[in-house]
């Protein structure tokens, strides 16, 4: 029997991204679409945040 499993790498990547984005205050003001998109991108591209790249979507 073949078992369906989800790889842990994407899950770990997202969890670390949420932690990094939260510590850099991306979730503080998510009242606009631009802030929400910035938070999502920050979660996905969290290594860039650690390198000092500023992420801001302005709509």
C-alpha positions as CSV (number, residue, x, y, z in Angstrom):
1,X,0.0,0.0,0.0
2,X,1.2,3.4,-0.9
3,X,0.9,6.1,1.7
4,X,0.3,9.7,0.8
5,X,2.5,12.1,2.8
6,X,3.1,15.8,2.8
7,X,6.7,16.8,2.7
8,X,7.8,18.6,5.9
9,X,10.1,21.1,4.1
10,X,7.3,23.4,2.8
11,X,5.6,23.3,6.2
12,X,8.9,24.2,8.0
13,X,9.6,26.9,5.5
14,X,6.2,28.5,6.1
15,X,6.4,28.2,9.9
16,X,9.9,29.9,9.9
17,X,8.5,32.5,7.5
18,X,5.6,33.4,9.8
19,X,8.0,33.7,12.8
20,X,10.4,35.9,10.9
21,X,7.7,38.1,9.4
22,X,6.1,38.4,12.9
23,X,9.4,39.4,14.5
24,X,9.9,42.1,11.8
25,X,6.3,43.5,12.4
26,X,4.7,42.5,9.1
27,X,1.5,41.4,10.8
28,X,1.1,44.6,12.9
29,X,-0.8,46.7,10.4
30,X,-2.5,44.3,7.9
31,X,-5.5,46.6,7.2
32,X,-4.8,47.2,3.6
33,X,-4.3,45.0,0.6
34,X,-0.7,46.2,0.2
35,X,0.1,45.3,3.8
36,X,-1.5,41.8,3.4
37,X,0.5,41.2,0.2
38,X,3.7,42.4,1.9
39,X,3.1,40.0,4.8
40,X,2.4,37.1,2.4
41,X,5.6,37.8,0.4
42,X,7.6,38.2,3.6
43,X,6.5,34.8,4.8
44,X,7.5,33.2,1.5
45,X,10.7,35.1,1.0
46,X,11.8,35.2,4.7
47,X,15.6,34.6,3.9
48,X,15.7,38.0,2.2
49,X,14.2,39.7,5.2
50,X,17.0,38.2,7.3
51,X,19.5,39.7,4.8
52,X,18.0,43.1,5.3
53,X,15.9,43.4,2.2
54,X,12.9,45.7,2.8
55,X,9.6,44.3,1.4
56,X,6.7,46.7,0.9
57,X,3.8,46.5,-1.6
58,X,2.2,49.9,-2.1
59,X,-1.2,49.8,-3.7
